[in-house]
Amino acid sequence: MTDTLQRPYVARPEAVDPVISMVDVGMTYPNGKVALVDVNVSIPEGDFVFLVGPSGAGKSTFIRLLIREQLPTTGRVVVAGRDLSTMRRGQVPSLRRRIGIVFQDFRLLPAKTVYENVAFALEVTGATNGEIRRRVPRLLNLVGLHEHDDHLPAQLSGGEQQRTAIARALVHDPAMLIADEPTGNLDPVTSWDLIQLLIQINAMGTTVLMATHNQEIVNAMRRRVLALEHGTLVRDESSAAYEREY
């Protein structure tokens, strides 16, 4: 297993294989609600992408398709080289180890310490005690929580809980980190600290896709922006703002 902290930063070539590819993807739910319409997206390795749009635009469905929580009604979704439509159910856990995901509400285990929350993600996949003892402290050091490893989630601030969730998401050295509204429950200063951590993780080679409503962060970062409206991808721009600039 490659250590996240030891992976060197390498200049990225102009053309690399996509970590995410969506081709003519549509999603209609059984109740008739249309969530996505003919979405075409290619996200190369090492990119940092914001996914924006109003509530109900299709962002949550977009993410569910990437982790194969759902399958598209039409089109193809390929993640880390795997066509999700042809993947057997038994292969899904392996796929999800290639994808780290963090949510707005942290989803930590309340009765486990910071160390135990991160270690548990390794334990359930059969990691050895030696691997756990080696990787968990390094990840906690990366997210700045090495001095809080024995704290329970209730003893942490919101920012510290989210950092714990990020460390847990990185335990399998994923090709991609999906952050679904990761600053939604954080104050502005803590939000910026978290963004700096995501920038650091991205610079180490991990592709980052962040769904957000935070216009200030998107406007300041000037990274690639995918904008959804009513299930349609209306904008895919590099070095962009939250809203289209004229």
Beta strands, then each sheet from edge to edge (+ up, - down):
strand 1: 18-28
strand 2: 34-44
strand 3: 48-52
strand 4: 74-79
strand 5: 82-83
strand 6: 99-103
strand 7: 176-180
strand 8: 207-211
strand 9: 224-229
strand 10: 232-237
sheet 1: 2+ 1- 4+ 5-
sheet 2: 6+ 7+ 8+ 3+ 9+ 10-
end
